[in-house]
Amino acid sequence: MMRKGWLVAAFSAALSITSNTAHAGGHVYALRGLINVFSYGMDEMVAKSKRRGIPASAHSHAEYHSLAAQAAALVKSGKGPIIIVGHSYGADAAVFMAEEMRKLGAPVALLVLYGPTIDPLGIPSNVRSVVNYYQTNNPAWRAKAVPGPGFRGSINNVNLDKATDVTHFNIEKVGRLQDQAMSRIAALTGTGRAIATDAPAVTSEPAANAAPARASSRAARAAKPAAASRRSTTTVTDEPLPSHGSYRGASRPPLRRAPIDP
């Protein structure tokens, strides 16, 4: 009888483990762009998430306010983390949604932005990490993500000017960019081993490494006591932009800015 009871207990534990790993925590919100038609790459991201057991849903960019309340409730009930993905106006709305969640006291684990239109795009302080895929070949969607007031997370602006197969109208549909995002999402939501990705979209060195003459002074500053280094934990990584004569130094049309409160 004891052996039978042990086998039953072991079998029940195995079922519990299987159940826990089959359904990941958190939720992926994917926000489409203009008129809710052209950004069907957001639906592909939702499908990829669901295949990995990650709860996910696609929405119009105009729904960000009500979605923020829903996402904040999930976090507060222990059903985070929250990941928000967006394309074009949907990328802008992803940041607006994160700001609304900040007002509600809820964190956002990750923003994945494909071709946002607001430049610069201020990221609120409740966001932990941002990946922003952007291009500079049109002033209407050349937006870079920048730290908003109190932001202490990480921002990775990935410039895709050299990716000749990428445009604003297919940027969210490109498989390798989707897979890079899914790798991060899988790691955050506890689905086990992150999926493999293609080579980085941009392989040039970050702009922060482009000034070797200052390397020695940087090293000296890094040697200061750890207390000084803890003053800020913000990390912003920007890929260097190629020289586009028609845009460099040119005036930009006025663009609305994200409503980021201090």
N, C-alpha and C positions, 0 to 999 in steps of 0.2 A: 504493500500500500504506500509506503514511504517513497519507493522508487517511482510509482505511478504519479504520486503527487508532485514529485520533483520534475518529472517530464511535463506535466501539465503547466507548472509554473514557468518552465523554460520556454515552452511553446507560446504561452501568453506574453512573455517578455519579448520574444522575437516578433510577434504580431504588433506589439506596441512600438518597437523600433521601426518596423517597416512603415507603420502608419505615420509616425512622426517625420520620417524622411521623405515620404511620398508627397507631403503637402508642406511647402515652405511657408515661413512666416512673411509678414509684410504685405504690401500691395504696390503694384506698378500702375500709375495713372499715365496714360498716353493722350496728349492733347494735339488734335489736328489743327491745321492752319485755316486760311481764308475759305469761307463758305463751306467748310467741313467736307470737302470733296477731294482735293488734290493730294492730301497727306496720307494716302493709304499705307505708307510705310509704318505708320503708327499702329495700324491694325495688324501688320506683320509682327511688330514687336510684341503686341499683346498675345498673338498666337504662339510665338516662341516662348514667352514667359509661361503661358499655361501648359505647354508641353513639358516644362520642367517643374510643374506643380506649384508655380508662383501665381497667386491671385493677381489678376490684371484686368484693366478695362480701358476702352478707348472713348474719347469724348470730344465735343466741340471746344475750341479755345474759349468760347463765351461762357462756359460752365464753371470756370475756375473758382468763383466765389463760393458756390454751394459745395463744390468738391473739396475745398479747403476745410470746411466744417466737418464733412464726412471723414476726411483723412485724419484730422485732429482727434476725432472721436475714436478712430481705430488705434491711434498711438496711445491715447490715454487709457484704453482698455487692454493694453498690452499686446496689440496685434500689429506692431510696427515690424520692420522699418518701412518708411514711405519713400518710394522712388517716383520722381516725376520726369517724364520724357515729353519733349515737344518739338514740333517742326514749324518754322516760320512764325506766324502769329501765335501758334501753339507754344513755341519756345518762349516767346515773351510772356504768354499767359502762365507758363510753368513757374516763372519767377514771381508773377503776381500771386499765384496760388501759394507759393512758399511764404510770401510776405503776409498773406492772410493767416497762414498757419502760425507764423511768428506772433501775430497779435493774439492768437488763441493759446499761446504757450506750448506749441508742439514742434518738435524738430523734424527736419527733412534730411534723410541720409544721403541722397544723391539726386542731382539734377543732370539730365543728359539733354543738351540743347543742339538742335540741328538747324542752322541758318536763322538765328534770331534777327530781328529787324531794328531793335533799339540799341543805339551806340552812344555812350557806353551803357552796358546793362549791369546795374548795381545789384549785387547778390546780398540778400538779407542775412542777418547774423545767426539765424537758426539752421542754416544749411551747412552740412559738414563737408560736402565734396561736389565739385562741378566739373563736367566735361562739356566743352563748347566747341562744336565743329562749325567753322565759319570760312567765308571767302571774302576777298576784298575787291572782286571784279565788278561789283555794282554797289553804289553808295546806299542803296535801299536795304541791303542785308549784309553789311560788312561788320556786324556787331561783335564786340569783344566783351567778355564778362569781366567785371572788376569788383573788388571788395566793397560792399556797402558798409554803413556805420556799424561797428562792432563785429564785423565778420572775422572769424579766426580759423576758417577751414582751409581747403585747398581748391585752387582753380587751375584747370588745364585748358588753355585756349589752343585748339588744334587748327592751324591754318591749312586749307586744302587748295590753295591757288595752283599748286603744281600737280594736283590730281585731275588730269584732263578728262577723266570719265565722270566727274562729279559736277553737277550744277545745283542751283538753288531748288530746282524742281524735282531732283531725284536724290538729293543728299541723304534723306531719311530712308531711302529704299536700297542704298548700296549695302550689299551683304556684309562686307568686311567691317563697315562702320557699325552696323547692327550687332555683329558678333562681338566687337570690342566692348560695346555697351552691355551686352548680355553677360559677358564674362564678369564684369563688375557687379551686375545685378545678382547673378548666381552666387557670388561670394558673399554679398551683403545679406541675402535672404536665407542662407544656410541650406542650399541645395546640394552641398557637397563640393566636389572638385569643380572649379570654374571651367567652362568650355574653352577649347583652344581657339585662338584668334589668328588672323593673318598677320603679315608684317605690319609695323606701325604705318599709319596713313602718311605721316611726315617723318622723314628720317634725319633732317638737318638738326644741328645742335640748337638747344634753346637759347634765346637771346641773352639770358642771364650768364651764359658762358662765353659771350662774344668779346669780352674785354680782358684779355690776359694780363694787361699792364697793371690792373688793380688786384690781381690774385693775391699778392703778398699782403696787401692791406686787409683784404677780406679774411685771410688766414689769421692775421693778428687779432682782428676783431672777434673771430670765432674762438680764440683762446681765452677770452674773458670769462669770468665766473658764470656758472650755469644760470644764476639768478637773472643776469642781464639778458640771456638768450630766451628766457621764459616770458619776456615782455610781450612777445607776439608769436603766435603759432601759425600765422597765415602763410600759405605757400601759393604763389601765382607763377605758373609756367606758361610762357608764350613762345611759340615757334616764330622765328624771324620771318618777316614778310618780304617777298621779292619786290624789287623796285618797279612800281607801275607808274610811269611818268604822268599818265593822264589823271591819276588820283592823288599822288603824293603832294601834299601841301594844298590841294584844291579844297575849296569850301564845300561843306556838306549841307544838304537840305535839312531844315529843322525836323527833328524826330522827337516824338514824345518819349519821356523817360519813365522808368518804373517808379511807382509811388512808394519809395522806400522811406519809412519813418526812422528817425534816430533810435 
